[in-house]
Amino acid sequence: MLRRLLQPVWVLLAIIFLIEAWLWDHLEPIVARVVAAIPLARFKQWLTERVDALSPAMTLIVFAVPIIPLFPLKLVGLWLLTHEYWTSAVFTILFAKMLGVGVTAFVFDVTRDKLMEMHWFERLYALVLKLRAKAAELVDPVKRRIKEIISGNGEGWSSRTLRLIQRFRKSVHEAR
C-alpha cells in the first residue's frame, strides 16, 4: 500500500535527478566550447597544474568553492518569486541552475582524477551513477507511455485524453 502511494514521489524524484543529469551532460560540451572560445583554456591549464599539486582533500575544496557564489543568486530568485516577479524569478533561478551545473561540470572535469583518489568519493561517484541508471529505468515506462499518447498509438487515446483534460479543467474551475 505504502509502496503504491510513494511510487509517484519516486518517479518525480527520478525525473528531477535525470533532468540534472541531462543538464550536466548537455552543458559540459557548451562549457568546453566557451572555454575554447575565450581565454579560459589557459585558466583551465593553470587550474589543472594547481590541482595536481594539491592533496585530494584540498581538491575537494576547489571542487566545492564555485558553488558558493551562486547561492546568493538563487536567493535573489527566491526573493523575486516571493514578490511575484514570476518571469524574472524563473529566469534568475534557471540561469543560476544552468550556470551552476556548467561551472561544476568544468571544475569536476579538472578535479576528477584527484577526487577519485579518495575511496569514499569514488564509492559516492559509483553510487550516483547507479542511481542515475535506476532513475532512467524507473522513468522509461512513463516516457514510453507519454510518447504513445502523443504519437496517437493505441485505440481511443484522444477521447481518454480529452476526458482527462475536461476533468482537470472542471476541478480547477471548481477550486476557484
N, C-alpha and C positions, 0 to 999 in steps of 0.2 A: 504494500500500500504506500509506504513512505517513499520507496524507490520510484514508484509511478508518479508520485507528486513532485519529486525532485528532478525527474527527467528533463522537463523544460528548463530548469535552472542550469543543469549541467550542459545542455545544448547551448544555452545563451552564453555561458562562460567559455565553452569551446569556440563559439563563433567569435567572441571578443579576442580570445587567445590567437585564433587563426588570422584575424584582422591585423593584430600586432605583428604576427609572423609575416604576413603578406606585405605590410608596410616595411618591415625590416628588409625583406628580400628585394623589394622594388625601389626602396630609397638608397640602398647601398650602391647600386650602379650609378644612380644620379649623383650621389655624393662623390663617387670616384670621378665622374665627368667634371664636376665642379672643381675638384682638386686638380684635375689636369688642366682646366681652363684658366684658373687663377693660380697665383704662386703658392698654393698650398702643398704642391709636391715637395718643395724644399722644406716646408714646415713638417710634412709627414716624414721625410727622411731625417730631419733633425729630431723629431719626436721618437722615431724608431731607434736612433742612436742612443738617446737618453734612456729610453725604456730598457734597452739591452743592458745598460749599466746598473739598473735598479734591481732590487730583490723582488720576488713575486708579490710580497705583501705591499710594498710601495707601489708596484704596478697596479694593484687593486685600487689604490687611492687615485692614481692617474685615470683609471677607468671610471671611477665614480664621480670625480670632480666636475666634469662638464654638465652633469645633470643638475647641479646646484643652481647655476644662474637661470635656468629655465623655470624653476619653481615660482619666482615672483611673476613671471609672465602668465603662468597658469592661474595664479591668484587674481591677476588683473582680469582674466577671462571669467573667473567666477564672480568677481565684483560686477562686471558688465552684465552677467547673467542675472544676478540678484536685483539689479536696477533696470531690468527689462530692455536692455540693449541687445536683443536677440541676435541680430546679424553680426554685429561686432563681436559679441561673445563667442559665437560659433566659429568665426574666422580666427579669432585670437587663440582659442583652445585648439583648433585644428592646426594652426601654424605652429604653436608650441609643441604639439604632439609630433608633427612631421619633422620639425627641427630637432627635437629631442631624439627621435629614432634615428635620424640621419647622422647626427653627431655621435651618438652612441655606437652606431654601426662603424663609423670611421675610426673611432678610438678603439673599439673592440678589434678591428682589423689589425691595428698597430700592436695591441697588447695581448692578443690571443695566445701566442706561443708562451709568453711569460706567465700568463694566468693559468694555463694548463699544467704548469709545473706544480701547482698546488693541487693535491689529490682531492680535497673536498670540492674545489671549484670544478675540476674535471668531472667528478660524480654529479655535481649540480648541473653542469652543461649537458651531460648524458641524460639526466632526468628531464630537463627541458625539451630535449629532442624527442624523448619517449612521449612526453605529454603532448607535444605537437602532433606526433603520429596518431596518438589516441584521440585527440581533438578532431583531427581530419577524419578518422574512422567514425566518430560519433556524428559529425556534421554531414558526411557524404550522403546518407539516406535522405536527409532533409533537403539538401541541394538537389539531389536527383528528383525528388518529388516536386520541388518548385519548378525545375526545368520542364518536367512533364506537364505541369499545369500551364505554364507559359506557352509551351510549344503546341499545346492542344492535343497531345496524345491521350488516348483514353476516351471512353464514351461519356458524353454528358458533362464534361468538365466545365463548360461555360455556364450551364444552368446552376450547378452546385456553387460555382464561384460567385455568380450573381446573387444567389440566395444568401451566401455568407456576407457579401458586401452589404446587401439590404439589411440583414440582421445587425451588422455592425453600425450602419448609419442610424438605424432605429434606436439602438442602445445609446449612441452618442446624443441623438436628438432628445431622448427622454432624460438624459443626465443633465441637460441644460436647464 
